[in-house]
């Protein structure tokens, strides 16, 4: 079986509509966070990688494997 070429989907926070905000009773503040999310297809499932930075320093990396579940 021929392996499929990966399909990458990437997103970046680029404007205030996608900015992460912290709200409290007294104030709100825009957080200096950016993220990168990539999804690609493997043989019979999807893989994904999610990375986040705060103040330019990477603080989170999560790798996912996404499988289909039969409902029959």
Rosetta blueprint (number, residue, H / E / L):
1 X L
2 X L
3 X L
4 X L
5 X L
6 X L
7 X L
8 X L
9 X L
10 X L
11 X L
12 X L
13 X L
14 X L
15 X L
16 X H
17 X H
18 X H
19 X L
20 X L
21 X E
22 X E
23 X E
24 X L
25 X L
26 X L
27 X L
28 X E
29 X E
30 X E
31 X L
32 X L
33 X E
34 X E
35 X E
36 X E
37 X E
38 X E
39 X E
40 X E
41 X E
42 X L
43 X L
44 X L
45 X L
46 X E
47 X E
48 X E
49 X E
50 X E
51 X E
52 X E
53 X E
54 X E
55 X L
56 X L
57 X E
58 X E
59 X E
60 X E
61 X E
62 X E
63 X E
64 X E
65 X E
66 X E
67 X L
68 X L
69 X L
70 X L
71 X L
72 X L
